[in-house]
Amino acid sequence: MASLKDVKIKIGGVAKTKQITKAMYMVASARLRGAQSRIERFRPYAEKFQEILGDLAGKTGETDHPLLAPRAEVKTTGIVLITSDRGLCGGYNVNLIAAALRLAADRRAQGKETLFYCFGRKGRDAVRKLGFPLALEEIGQMNALDFSLANKAGLRLMEDYLGGVLDEVILIYGAFISMARQQPAALPLLPIVPAEASGGEERKIRQGYSYEPQEAALLAEMLPRFIKAQIYRGLLDTSAGEHAARMTAMDNATRNCDELVADLTLLYNKTRQAAITTELIDIVGGVEALKG
């Protein structure tokens, strides 16, 4: 049985760990409010953008636009993987990386090459460790997101796609559904599939739009912006999901610390009682020896 000193040291260590997890919970909670507000404001814009783009593409019939027309043969798939820079958020990053690796394994089974574009240190490290080719890495920027990061990534992806380096691009990010639910999502980024074509009859455009200038010129202007908007949405979603997952993980860790302190306190009391009993037995034995 452990000594009283050892048990007391363990109780103190667990108590300090509880202070750390509780502080991290409060930090994640404060950051989540800002991240959740950003994605809730931006999500309607991204959805409306996709709706208008589908209506515009349907009117122009511009299937020969390089960002709309699918390749006759897909040889290389670009995988844009968005994870967090830090851990301690449960299985959040693990699930995102696993989804990207399943996609890469599926493409390799079809005889296609894969090329990774990573945002976040966790995804970058996993891709490097497994030996996948890495074309772009952006780390240390997930806590201070602005549109310039999505703009830079969008330009790079379109350059590689139009230059023939990539034949398709798929975005893997963490969809923020609620405080308690975040799940990996895969979004085909290039070639662009308008909302009307991807959703079938269920996604009919409710309103008619008139455009100035000509639809073809406007479409050519909007398509690059649409790519950047989808990347930015993925970044915001992943950031909000990261903080929500960290809140849950730190809350569970704090509860575990409480349970562990209770168990160690019980062990401390048992050890102390055993020590007292041993001392009493020694005293009684000594007294009986003196009487004899």
Summary of the structure (lengths in Angstrom):
residues: 292
radius of gyration: 28.3
end to end distance: 33.2
largest distance: 115.7
contacts: 896
relative contact order: 0.19
helix: 64%
strand: 14%
